[in-house]
């Protein structure tokens, strides 16, 4: 049984806490850590990371603290030989992310970054549908109302990193050129509205629309291929294919079968499998996160 420590019990941290309990006997939660104990927990609770690591001695840690603390917390874990799962992005700067990657490599530890959308069943299904197809364009929309809990980063670091990563993950292509247009409408310090456009390898054109200005959440991926057009809804986990256009303006619509599941559950399960077998599967590397940070922050 793998001994896990969970560092950070904010909104996302509590989701991880719920998922770890859902895994049952696959893992043992040996410690929880946050600056304040907000609630009752059965597991040992610490307010100091160093004390937690030295006392609980976990095999691995899931790090869900604010982004600007990722480097500090991750390096403390790595110094003690603890494998790390870091919620996206890997760090608040490219330099910090590279320091974490170097430390992990030198220590011979396992690591991943929580790009959870990779494990959305509709993303996995879309990826399979696109295998062998010639892709023309990919358009991703990720919009919604402003989340007050996000104070240390803007939409490029918080939201668009999901979709920059998804473009590379789904297409198996690297980004060659980019243009980013952004603005700040309601956030005190960071951009809250952005449009990103890309040229990927093999002349694939990509676009990402993201903001915190829309009164409802929308998470969609649309892909135009040589022989079909796909629409994926990441919230409902529905995937639709449109094909066989005819001169009378008719076409064929196919609802692709999706076995719906919780992406975070699948991601944490993959992390446990990675710790046990060394098989990474679809887990994002720190290097993957560095690439997304380079695209998102070098605007």
Secondary structure, 3 states (H helix, E strand, C coil): CEEEEEECCCHHHHHHHHHHHHCHHHEEEEEEECCCCCCCCCCCEECCHHHHHHHHCCCEEEECCCHHHHHHHHHHHHHCCCEEEEECCCCCCHHHHHHHHHHHHHHCCCEEEECHHHHCHHHHHHHHHHCCCCEEEEEEEEEEECCCCCCCCCHHHHHHHHHHHHHHHHHCCCEEEEEEEEECCCCCCCCCEEEEEEEEHHHEEEEEEEECEEEEEEEEEEEEECCEEEEEECCCCEEEEEECCCCCCCCEEEEECCCCCCHHHHHHHHHHHHHHHCCCCCCECHHHHHHHHHHHHCC
